């Protein structure tokens, strides 16, 4: 496996989450994330690929596979993470509702149709396969903007009603990512 890199956004996210959540919750969350990424890793390996690099960002982990994958394989790899999260949620439910809940939320969150998330990768692969890569990219950009606005609104509502600021933080990260990509 290649090198592991982390961005400043990753460390900013870790710091914010440590301030907002107890350490025990962070341990369960990291386990849920590790199992989610293991799902992607196993799918890549099953399809004959290797991992060239692994990057931790403020929006999650990104694996760089070595090898060529078609649209169908891209969908399988993307869906393997949420599938692993769902399996962990089911297996953990009798023992730890916290781990089960975190894993379920992580898997569902990753199905959102946002570019760097698994749902965005699936959306891009499906539209690209059906209508071509340019249309796939255009649909993904539009979905990114709409989903980021919805997340920002929901995050602001949560903050104003005494909830966590985490969703608002993710929406800000996605908006910054979209701004950087369009420059």
C-alpha positions in Angstrom: 0.0 0.0 0.0 1.2 3.5 -0.8 1.7 6.3 1.6 -0.8 7.7 4.0 -1.3 11.5 3.9 -3.4 13.9 6.0 -4.6 17.4 5.2 -4.9 20.3 7.5 -8.7 20.0 7.2 -8.5 16.5 8.6 -6.7 17.7 11.8 -9.1 20.7 12.1 -12.1 18.2 11.9 -10.4 15.9 14.5 -9.9 18.9 16.9 -13.5 20.1 16.4 -14.9 16.7 17.0 -12.8 16.2 20.1 -14.1 19.5 21.5 -17.7 18.5 20.7 -17.8 14.8 21.6 -16.5 12.6 24.5 -13.4 10.6 23.7 -15.3 7.3 24.1 -17.6 8.4 21.3 -14.6 9.2 19.1 -13.3 5.7 19.6 -16.5 4.1 18.4 -16.6 6.6 15.5 -13.1 5.7 14.4 -14.0 2.0 14.5 -17.0 2.7 12.4 -14.9 4.7 9.9 -12.2 2.0 9.8 -14.8 -0.7 8.9 -16.4 1.5 6.3 -13.0 2.0 4.6 -12.2 -1.7 5.0 -15.3 -2.3 2.8 -13.8 -0.1 0.0 -10.4 -1.8 0.4 -11.8 -5.3 0.1 -13.9 -4.4 -2.9 -10.8 -2.9 -4.7 -8.7 -6.0 -3.8 -11.6 -8.3 -4.9 -11.7 -6.5 -8.3 -7.9 -7.0 -8.7 -6.8 -3.5 -7.8 -4.2 -2.2 -5.3 -4.2 0.8 -3.1 -1.7 3.4 -4.4 -2.4 6.0 -1.7 -4.6 6.9 1.3 -5.5 10.5 2.2 -7.3 11.7 5.3 -9.2 15.0 4.6 -11.6 17.2 6.5 -14.4 15.4 4.6 -13.2 11.8 5.1 -10.8 9.3 3.7 -9.8 8.9 0.1 -8.2 5.8 -1.3 -6.4 6.0 -4.6 -6.6 2.6 -6.3 -4.1 1.5 -8.9 -5.7 -0.1 -11.9 -8.4 0.8 -14.3 -12.0 0.4 -13.2 -15.1 0.9 -15.3 -18.3 2.5 -14.2 -19.8 -0.7 -12.9 -16.7 -1.4 -10.8 -16.6 2.2 -9.5 -20.2 1.7 -8.3 -19.3 -1.6 -6.6 -16.3 0.0 -4.8 -18.3 3.0 -3.8 -21.2 1.0 -2.4 -18.9 -1.5 -0.5 -18.2 1.2 2.2 -21.9 1.8 3.1 -22.5 -1.9 2.9 -19.7 -2.6 5.4 -21.2 0.1 7.6 -24.7 -1.5 7.5 -23.2 -4.9 8.3 -21.3 -3.5 11.3 -24.5 -1.7 12.5 -26.4 -5.0 12.3 -23.7 -7.0 14.1 -23.0 -4.3 16.7 -26.7 -3.6 17.6 -27.0 -6.3 20.3 -23.7 -5.2 21.9 -23.4 -1.4 21.4 -26.2 0.8 20.3 -23.7 3.6 20.0 -21.4 1.8 17.6 -24.5 0.5 15.7 -26.0 4.0 15.4 -22.7 5.7 14.4 -22.0 3.0 11.8 -25.6 3.3 10.4 -25.4 7.1 10.2 -21.9 7.0 8.6 -23.1 4.6 5.9 -26.3 6.6 5.2 -24.4 9.9 5.2 -22.0 8.5 2.7 -24.8 7.7 0.3 -25.6 11.5 -0.1 -25.1 12.5 -3.7 -22.1 14.7 -3.0 -19.0 14.4 -5.1 -16.4 13.0 -2.7 -18.9 10.8 -0.9 -19.9 7.3 -2.0 -23.3 8.4 -3.3 -21.7 11.1 -5.4 -19.3 8.6 -6.9 -22.2 6.3 -7.7 -24.3 9.1 -9.2 -21.3 10.3 -11.3 -20.6 6.7 -12.6 -24.3 6.0 -13.5 -24.9 9.3 -15.3 -21.5 9.1 -17.0 -22.4 5.6 -18.2 -25.8 6.6 -19.4 -25.2 10.1 -20.9 -21.4 10.5 -21.1 -18.7 11.9 -18.8 -19.4 15.6 -19.4 -23.1 15.2 -18.4 -22.0 13.0 -15.5 -19.7 15.8 -14.2 -22.4 18.5 -14.7 -25.1 16.5 -12.9 -22.6 15.9 -10.0 -21.8 19.6 -9.7 -25.5 20.5 -9.6 -26.1 17.7 -7.0 -23.2 19.0 -4.9 -24.6 22.5 -4.8 -28.1 21.4 -4.0 -27.1 18.9 -1.3 -24.6 21.4 0.3 -27.4 24.0 0.5 -29.8 21.5 2.1 -27.1 20.4 4.6 -26.2 24.0 5.4 -29.9 24.7 6.1 -30.4 21.6 8.2 -27.1 22.3 10.0 -28.1 25.9 10.8 -31.5 24.7 12.0 -29.8 22.2 14.3 -27.4 24.9 15.7 -30.2 27.4 16.3 -32.2 24.7 18.2 -29.4 23.6 20.5 -27.9 20.8 18.4 -24.5 20.0 17.2 -22.6 22.2 14.7 -21.1 19.2 12.9 -23.5 19.1 9.9 -23.0 22.9 9.4 -19.2 22.2 9.5 -19.5 19.5 6.8 -21.7 21.8 4.7 -19.1 24.6 4.9 -16.4 22.0 3.9 -18.4 21.0 0.9 -19.1 24.6 -0.1 -15.3 25.4 0.2 -14.5 22.3 -1.8 -16.9 23.3 -4.6 -15.5 26.9 -4.7 -12.0 25.5 -4.9 -13.0 23.1 -7.7 -14.6 25.9 -9.8 -11.5 28.2 -9.6 
